[in-house]
Amino acid sequence: MGIIGSIIIGGLAGWFAAMFMKSDTGVFLNIILGIVGAAVAGFIFGLVGVSFSGIFGYLIAGFVGAVILIAVGRKVF
């Protein structure tokens, strides 16, 4: 997936996670949460043998990872 596709999918995943967690984040932070969240979820799910592929898989991984990052951020701050 290209950089533009990653930004779009990451933004959607971060936005969905922000809506799900009722977090008030901006567009830029949603994109960052989605992209970093996909990397975090990919690593965590890779440890147990689950892999994601395709746009829908990246969207799910970004959503799950962003939810994890929002939850951890709330606990820290």
C-alpha positions in Angstrom: 0.0 0.0 0.0 1.3 3.4 -0.8 1.9 6.4 1.5 -1.3 8.1 0.5 -3.3 4.9 1.0 -1.7 4.4 4.4 -2.6 8.0 5.4 -6.2 7.6 4.3 -6.7 4.1 5.9 -4.9 5.3 9.1 -7.1 8.4 9.3 -10.2 6.4 9.0 -9.0 3.8 11.5 -8.0 6.6 14.0 -11.3 8.4 13.4 -13.3 5.2 14.1 -11.3 4.5 17.2 -11.7 8.1 18.5 -15.5 7.8 17.9 -15.6 4.4 19.6 -13.5 5.5 22.6 -15.3 8.9 22.8 -11.9 10.7 22.5 -11.7 14.3 21.3 -8.8 14.2 18.9 -8.1 16.1 15.8 -7.6 14.9 12.2 -3.8 14.9 12.4 -3.8 12.9 15.6 -6.4 10.4 14.2 -4.0 9.8 11.2 -1.1 9.2 13.6 -3.1 7.0 15.9 -4.3 4.9 12.9 -0.9 4.4 11.3 1.0 3.7 14.6 -2.0 1.7 15.8 -1.8 -0.6 12.7 1.9 -1.2 13.4 1.2 -1.9 17.1 -1.7 -4.2 16.3 0.3 -5.9 13.6 3.1 -6.6 16.0 0.8 -7.9 18.8 -1.3 -10.1 16.5 1.9 -11.3 14.8 3.0 -12.7 18.1 0.0 -15.0 18.3 0.1 -15.8 14.6 -2.7 -13.6 13.2 -2.0 -11.6 10.1 -3.9 -8.9 8.3 -4.0 -8.3 4.6 -5.8 -6.0 2.2 -7.5 -2.6 2.9 -10.1 -4.1 5.3 -7.4 -5.9 7.3 -5.3 -2.8 7.6 -8.4 -0.9 8.7 -9.2 -3.4 11.4 -5.6 -3.5 12.6 -5.4 0.3 12.7 -8.7 0.5 14.6 -7.6 -2.1 17.2 -4.2 -0.6 17.6 -5.6 3.0 17.9 -8.0 1.8 20.6 -5.1 0.3 22.4 -3.1 3.5 22.1 -6.0 5.7 23.3 -6.6 3.4 26.3 -2.9 3.4 27.2 -2.8 7.2 26.8 -5.7 7.6 29.2 -4.1 5.4 31.8 -0.8 7.3 31.6 -2.3 10.8 31.7 
